[in-house]
Amino acid sequence: MTNKAKIGASIVLDGEKEFKSAVTACSKKLATMRSELGLVKEKYAENANSLTALQDKHKVLSNILNSLRQIVKYSRMKNICMRRKTLLMLKYDTREK
């Protein structure tokens, strides 16, 4: 009885590695931009509401927003791919029966 058969299923998602690396890259960019925002705040500590201070903050915050949008975009793409694969698997299973 040492040769026990293993029964199970595994789902391999294509592009999982690319998805994780893209999200990791965006997260690193976010960390860099947050530290840049801290530098801008420190630079304009006395004139926080001056035009140049607000413009610099706006630039950094816009970059942060764009990176967050990329992460959301990648997540949505991954969810769409997973749904399509699930639907294909369900169609395939019903044809077999």
CNS distance restraints for C-alpha pairs under 8 A (distance, minus, plus):
assign (resid  13 and name CA) (resid  82 and name CA) 7.65 0.50 0.50
assign (resid  15 and name CA) (resid  19 and name CA) 6.06 0.50 0.50
assign (resid  16 and name CA) (resid  20 and name CA) 6.20 0.50 0.50
assign (resid  17 and name CA) (resid  21 and name CA) 6.18 0.50 0.50
assign (resid  18 and name CA) (resid  22 and name CA) 6.06 0.50 0.50
assign (resid  19 and name CA) (resid  23 and name CA) 6.23 0.50 0.50
assign (resid  19 and name CA) (resid  74 and name CA) 6.77 0.50 0.50
assign (resid  19 and name CA) (resid  78 and name CA) 7.47 0.50 0.50
assign (resid  20 and name CA) (resid  24 and name CA) 6.03 0.50 0.50
assign (resid  21 and name CA) (resid  25 and name CA) 6.05 0.50 0.50
assign (resid  22 and name CA) (resid  26 and name CA) 6.24 0.50 0.50
assign (resid  22 and name CA) (resid  71 and name CA) 7.91 0.50 0.50
assign (resid  22 and name CA) (resid  74 and name CA) 7.77 0.50 0.50
assign (resid  23 and name CA) (resid  27 and name CA) 6.10 0.50 0.50
assign (resid  23 and name CA) (resid  71 and name CA) 5.90 0.50 0.50
assign (resid  23 and name CA) (resid  74 and name CA) 7.48 0.50 0.50
assign (resid  24 and name CA) (resid  28 and name CA) 6.23 0.50 0.50
assign (resid  25 and name CA) (resid  29 and name CA) 6.28 0.50 0.50
assign (resid  26 and name CA) (resid  30 and name CA) 6.15 0.50 0.50
assign (resid  26 and name CA) (resid  67 and name CA) 5.91 0.50 0.50
assign (resid  26 and name CA) (resid  68 and name CA) 7.59 0.50 0.50
assign (resid  26 and name CA) (resid  70 and name CA) 7.46 0.50 0.50
assign (resid  26 and name CA) (resid  71 and name CA) 6.76 0.50 0.50
assign (resid  27 and name CA) (resid  31 and name CA) 6.30 0.50 0.50
assign (resid  28 and name CA) (resid  32 and name CA) 6.33 0.50 0.50
assign (resid  29 and name CA) (resid  33 and name CA) 6.14 0.50 0.50
assign (resid  29 and name CA) (resid  67 and name CA) 7.38 0.50 0.50
assign (resid  30 and name CA) (resid  34 and name CA) 6.04 0.50 0.50
assign (resid  30 and name CA) (resid  64 and name CA) 6.00 0.50 0.50
assign (resid  30 and name CA) (resid  67 and name CA) 6.77 0.50 0.50
assign (resid  30 and name CA) (resid  68 and name CA) 7.99 0.50 0.50
assign (resid  31 and name CA) (resid  35 and name CA) 6.36 0.50 0.50
assign (resid  32 and name CA) (resid  36 and name CA) 6.22 0.50 0.50
assign (resid  33 and name CA) (resid  37 and name CA) 6.09 0.50 0.50
assign (resid  33 and name CA) (resid  60 and name CA) 6.44 0.50 0.50
assign (resid  33 and name CA) (resid  63 and name CA) 7.41 0.50 0.50
assign (resid  33 and name CA) (resid  64 and name CA) 6.47 0.50 0.50
assign (resid  34 and name CA) (resid  38 and name CA) 6.33 0.50 0.50
assign (resid  34 and name CA) (resid  60 and name CA) 7.99 0.50 0.50
assign (resid  34 and name CA) (resid  64 and name CA) 7.71 0.50 0.50
assign (resid  35 and name CA) (resid  39 and name CA) 6.37 0.50 0.50
assign (resid  36 and name CA) (resid  40 and name CA) 6.32 0.50 0.50
assign (resid  36 and name CA) (resid  60 and name CA) 7.25 0.50 0.50
assign (resid  37 and name CA) (resid  41 and name CA) 6.21 0.50 0.50
assign (resid  37 and name CA) (resid  57 and name CA) 6.58 0.50 0.50
assign (resid  37 and name CA) (resid  60 and name CA) 6.10 0.50 0.50
assign (resid  37 and name CA) (resid  61 and name CA) 7.61 0.50 0.50
assign (resid  38 and name CA) (resid  42 and name CA) 6.12 0.50 0.50
assign (resid  39 and name CA) (resid  43 and name CA) 5.96 0.50 0.50
assign (resid  40 and name CA) (resid  44 and name CA) 6.25 0.50 0.50
assign (resid  40 and name CA) (resid  53 and name CA) 7.27 0.50 0.50
assign (resid  40 and name CA) (resid  56 and name CA) 6.88 0.50 0.50
assign (resid  40 and name CA) (resid  57 and name CA) 6.69 0.50 0.50
assign (resid  41 and name CA) (resid  45 and name CA) 5.75 0.50 0.50
assign (resid  41 and name CA) (resid  48 and name CA) 7.13 0.50 0.50
assign (resid  41 and name CA) (resid  53 and name CA) 7.81 0.50 0.50
assign (resid  41 and name CA) (resid  57 and name CA) 7.71 0.50 0.50
assign (resid  44 and name CA) (resid  48 and name CA) 5.18 0.50 0.50
assign (resid  44 and name CA) (resid  53 and name CA) 5.93 0.50 0.50
assign (resid  47 and name CA) (resid  53 and name CA) 7.11 0.50 0.50
assign (resid  48 and name CA) (resid  53 and name CA) 5.90 0.50 0.50
assign (resid  48 and name CA) (resid  54 and name CA) 7.23 0.50 0.50
assign (resid  49 and name CA) (resid  53 and name CA) 6.39 0.50 0.50
assign (resid  49 and name CA) (resid  54 and name CA) 6.20 0.50 0.50
assign (resid  50 and name CA) (resid  54 and name CA) 6.21 0.50 0.50
assign (resid  51 and name CA) (resid  55 and name CA) 6.08 0.50 0.50
assign (resid  52 and name CA) (resid  56 and name CA) 6.10 0.50 0.50
assign (resid  53 and name CA) (resid  57 and name CA) 6.16 0.50 0.50
assign (resid  54 and name CA) (resid  58 and name CA) 5.99 0.50 0.50
assign (resid  55 and name CA) (resid  59 and name CA) 6.30 0.50 0.50
assign (resid  56 and name CA) (resid  60 and name CA) 6.45 0.50 0.50
assign (resid  57 and name CA) (resid  61 and name CA) 6.01 0.50 0.50
assign (resid  58 and name CA) (resid  62 and name CA) 5.91 0.50 0.50
assign (resid  59 and name CA) (resid  63 and name CA) 6.35 0.50 0.50
assign (resid  60 and name CA) (resid  64 and name CA) 6.31 0.50 0.50
assign (resid  61 and name CA) (resid  65 and name CA) 6.13 0.50 0.50
assign (resid  62 and name CA) (resid  66 and name CA) 6.21 0.50 0.50
assign (resid  63 and name CA) (resid  67 and name CA) 6.30 0.50 0.50
assign (resid  64 and name CA) (resid  68 and name CA) 6.27 0.50 0.50
assign (resid  65 and name CA) (resid  69 and name CA) 6.17 0.50 0.50
assign (resid  66 and name CA) (resid  70 and name CA) 6.34 0.50 0.50
assign (resid  67 and name CA) (resid  71 and name CA) 6.46 0.50 0.50
assign (resid  68 and name CA) (resid  72 and name CA) 6.32 0.50 0.50
assign (resid  69 and name CA) (resid  73 and name CA) 6.08 0.50 0.50
assign (resid  70 and name CA) (resid  74 and name CA) 6.17 0.50 0.50
assign (resid  71 and name CA) (resid  75 and name CA) 6.15 0.50 0.50
assign (resid  72 and name CA) (resid  76 and name CA) 6.13 0.50 0.50
assign (resid  73 and name CA) (resid  77 and name CA) 6.18 0.50 0.50
assign (resid  74 and name CA) (resid  78 and name CA) 6.16 0.50 0.50
assign (resid  75 and name CA) (resid  79 and name CA) 6.20 0.50 0.50
assign (resid  76 and name CA) (resid  80 and name CA) 6.15 0.50 0.50
assign (resid  77 and name CA) (resid  81 and name CA) 6.23 0.50 0.50
assign (resid  78 and name CA) (resid  82 and name CA) 6.18 0.50 0.50
assign (resid  79 and name CA) (resid  83 and name CA) 6.17 0.50 0.50
assign (resid  80 and name CA) (resid  84 and name CA) 6.22 0.50 0.50
assign (resid  81 and name CA) (resid  85 and name CA) 6.19 0.50 0.50
assign (resid  82 and name CA) (resid  86 and name CA) 6.13 0.50 0.50
assign (resid  83 and name CA) (resid  87 and name CA) 6.16 0.50 0.50
assign (resid  84 and name CA) (resid  88 and name CA) 6.13 0.50 0.50
assign (resid  85 and name CA) (resid  89 and name CA) 6.05 0.50 0.50
assign (resid  86 and name CA) (resid  90 and name CA) 6.15 0.50 0.50
assign (resid  87 and name CA) (resid  91 and name CA) 6.17 0.50 0.50
assign (resid  88 and name CA) (resid  92 and name CA) 6.08 0.50 0.50
assign (resid  89 and name CA) (resid  93 and name CA) 6.08 0.50 0.50
assign (resid  90 and name CA) (resid  94 and name CA) 6.25 0.50 0.50
assign (resid  91 and name CA) (resid  95 and name CA) 6.35 0.50 0.50
assign (resid  92 and name CA) (resid  96 and name CA) 6.46 0.50 0.50
assign (resid  93 and name CA) (resid  97 and name CA) 6.77 0.50 0.50
